Amino acid sequence: MNQEKYPVTYGRNLLTTLTDSKENWLIVTDPVIWEKLKGQVKQDAIQLYFVTTMEKKVMEEEVKTLSGFTQVLGLGGGMAADAAKLWATAHQVPLYQMPTALSVNAFLCYKTAVRYDHVVKYEGDILPKEILIDFDILEQAPRHLNLSGVGDLLSCLTASYDWKINALITKSHAFDQRIYDETQEMLDLLAEYMGDIVQNKEPGLRFIVRAYKEIAEHSYRMRHTMWEDGSEHNVFMNLERITGRQFLHGQAVCLGVYFMSAFQDNQHERAVSLIQRSELDIRPQALQVTIDDIRQALLTLNQFVRDQHIRYSICNAKAVTAEWVEEILAKYQRDFPVG
Ligand SMILES: [Zn+2]
């Protein structure tokens, strides 16, 4: 593994230092974050781009609207990080990432989450020149956003199992027992750090970044993200499709982990305990969906992955039955009671 692939700098007051070190920045962010952080940018030679969509067709035109910058900084959450990748790729300039919350691992992922008519697809291939983790900024982020980051760690519980199944059936995503074992260790550590994560404290935030980084390095080396992105993501994508809503990533992914760990018969109670301790609210009203929406998302899961040509996972290997759905929905409502 090449450690240089994802150089991460940890510290405080990093935004001023970074932007002072070079001229001609394109900063990809959003108006709320910019309002909060612009005082830390003393550099005049900057251009700003406020991201509003990741629809591929729209973004292909958007990236032509500005020029003359020599590097791009993604400053924000997942959308800013992903839009910054598109800008840096289109203009072939270095990419810097400074997440303002750890809600998703987009700032480390070499692929970009774009949407085609609202359905997410992961594509592209770009590495950041540097990732800056500023604890002053991250500790000020709304707690639920950093908590959401737990989703893309917990997803490894179900995704790594899907990976095992996938590797038995296809030749495209070679299985690696060592990485599988490391995933289990990461989940142990996640349990240990959960208290600090829930309190939005530096050791917890540092652990999330470290774990994201290890995941990203393996994924880059393996040239796939199978072991971090599996059936749990499929459940939430299907729920998005059915309801037309966009969810807080970690919340919806954890919901997917809840159901798919049971469907896989894979460490389900471990998943339940980690989700409960994370304080991520995965009850229907927190997601603003109904039990019936979730029921439909499960009942149509087999069909959804076929229609969307999503890579092979438990969703292809095993049929979802109405009987199982009712059983697990009853358990879900016991594990996460309303009110
Ligand atoms: Zn994810």
Residues whose N, C-alpha, C, O or C-beta is under 5 A from the ligand:
A	BS01	ZN	D152
